[in-house]
């Protein structure tokens, strides 16, 4: 496995170095005041990458994301992890997802792992779930791995 995406890491800056995996670089963002949350990406040492802070948004307890871009492949790949905690402002979170999808619309190789805490199996009865999927589709992305609490939204052309 070349890349491992994590959300709800529960890490702190003081202990994150304890969770290094041999053969991987670990890029992460931790919460500073709350215990639960945080996002991270393990990426194999042999893959060159840059951190894409321009795509990342980390609003502690509301919308937490981290993005990288590989730089040594035939086609660069943008990789991101997004965590939207339950019971946070849904319209704000949907607007942030839409902004990310819109920004990445013209990139052809994008992988986003996300725990958005929307039930995507209820897109017919849950407006937030439907709005998220509609935003992804409108920007050329699609859900690859359905699950109650997590999904992988990707755009590979």
Secondary structure as UniProt FT lines:
FT   STRAND          3..7
FT   TURN            13..15
FT   HELIX           16..19
FT   TURN            22..23
FT   STRAND          24..29
FT   STRAND          39..44
FT   TURN            45..46
FT   STRAND          49..51
FT   TURN            53..55
FT   STRAND          58..59
FT   TURN            60..62
FT   STRAND          63..70
FT   STRAND          78..83
FT   TURN            86..87
FT   HELIX           90..104
FT   TURN            105..106
FT   STRAND          109..115
FT   HELIX           120..122
FT   TURN            123..125
FT   HELIX           127..138
FT   TURN            139..140
FT   STRAND          142..145
FT   STRAND          151..156
//
